[in-house]
Structures are given as C-alpha cells and as structure tokens.
Amino acid sequence: MRVKTEEKRQAIIDIAKEAFFSQGFEQTSMSYISQQLGGSKATLYNYFNSKEEIFHAVMESSATEQIADAFQSLSQTKDMRTMMLEFGHNYLNSILTPEIMAIDRMVRAEVGRSDLGKQFYAQGPQRGWLNVSEFLAKRMDKAEIRRAEPWLAAMQFKALLEAEILMPYSLGAVDKPDNATLTQLVATAVDSFLQLYKVD
C-alpha cells in the first residue's frame, strides 16, 4: 500500500511539474492537475493541501535537492579554501540547469500576485545561505578570515560566484560552462573572496 501511495504522490508531482513549467504557476489549477492525473480533486487533497504545497514538492524533487546538498556539505574540518572550492563548484553546477532557471522565472513572475516568492526565498535560498553565513562565522572565530558581518560576507561570496555566468546563462546568451571552465570561475571567486577577507 505504501508503494502505491508514494507512486501516486510522485505522479502528482510529475504532472504538476510539467504543468507549472509549460503554463506557469498562476495558470495551473488544482482542477487541471487532478484532471491530468485522472482522479478527483479529493484524491489530490489527500496528498497536498494546496497548489503552493505541490509547488514546494516540485522544487524538492528537482535540482533544488542538489543545491541543498551543496549547502549541507559545508564542513568545518576541511581546509577553508578547499571547502569553498568544493561548495562553489557544487552550487554553480546545480543552479546552472534549465530546471532551476524555469523555477526561478516562475517564482519571479508571481511576485506581486502571491506570497510564492517570499515562501520560496525563506525555504530555499535564505536557508541555504544562512548555512554559508554560519560556516563563515566559525572560520572568523578561528581567525582564518577577518571579522565581519557573516551574512554580508556570505552574500558577497554568492555575488562573486555568480558574477561572470549567472545573468548571461539565465538569458540564454551562453551555454552552461564545461567542468574546466566552471572550476576556473569558482577558483577566481574563492580567491577574490579570501583576498577580500584576509586577516591583516
């Protein structure tokens, strides 16, 4: 019975994902999802309380899992530069995907119409970068980098990682860089950050 339940839940997520990506969040209704599923709205509500809840499940089932893994992989035991290089590579490799770009565009389109953007930020990017902030704060405590506001430092690291590639990629002006190019982009960002925050 549990296998059936998980299969049905995944079927809902798959159908909703395709609908969200093809017609947008606002245009996708619970009725439409239930019709595509071949069941009733009551069946749908047995699994999810709202369209927003389905959307969050879609996010969790897509490449956002990889981004979450990147944030959670931060270790206080590894050499700082090594850890930042590893994190930066995993982070960029995760966000530079068609799925993540589609989710980002969908969420931005909802700003001003619903709280989807606020919920997405709180449950995704904000939570992840707070992990980076905490990582940096502990490295500041060890005097590996100079003392500063950890959240600001995390945001500056984010900006350095994304600076050369995110905008042109999101606009379709460039393809996702190959592994060697990605490695070089991350190394430049990490070394720039460490230079900015080096202990005097």
C-alpha angles and dihedrals in degrees: 000000000000091000090054091049093051091046092052092047091050090048089055091049093049093049093045092047092055091046095047092049095045102040106013134248098281095049094049113087132190087243091056092049092049091049092052089047091054094233141090129281086246089063090050092051090052086070105030132026096208147000088258090058091052090049091054089050089052090052092050092050094051133063091302085086088065091050091050089051090052092054094044093049093069107123129195092204099063127082107276099237092045091051094047091049091051093047094045093051093048092046097050092041088056101045095044094075131108090240095056091045090051092050091047093051091047093051093047090051089058095054108118093019101065144354092259093109093050092048092046092051094047095047097039128019097021093050092046096048091047085064089054090047091054091047091053093045091057091049088051089053088055090050091239089129130017121275115266141134102301096212092052090048090051091051091049090051089050091051092050092050093049099035102096102033118021101075098044091044094048089051093049092245093125138021124244107283119249120252095267093051091046090052091052093048091052094046091053091049094047094046091048090051094048090048090051092049101035116139112254 
